[in-house]
Amino acid sequence: MKKVNVVKSTEVEVKPFMLDDFIQVKQKHVNIEKITKKTLKKIADELELDYNDKEIVLTKKLITAYLKDRAK
């Protein structure tokens, strides 16, 4: 036979049920940082790269799409 301990309701600790505590594989929470044309131009200047506005716009679209895809 098993022993049973009787306790008062004030002695019981109540915690909310957190489903994440029971999930083995946890998802990564990715924070997407917004990429601006100004930032891309600054990086290109630091790397001494030649660029035009069309290339900056294309690069911004590619990086944004890549980060969104990675966040999934």
MODAVEN-V373694 format. One record per helix or strand of 3 or more residues. SS is the DSSP state (a for helix, b for strand). FROM is the first residue (numbers start at 1). TO is the last residue. Records with the same first field share a line. If there is no record, write none. Layout:
# MODAVEN-V373694
SS = FROM-TO / FROM-TO
This chain:
# MODAVEN-V373694
a = 9-11 / 19-22 / 37-46 / 53-71
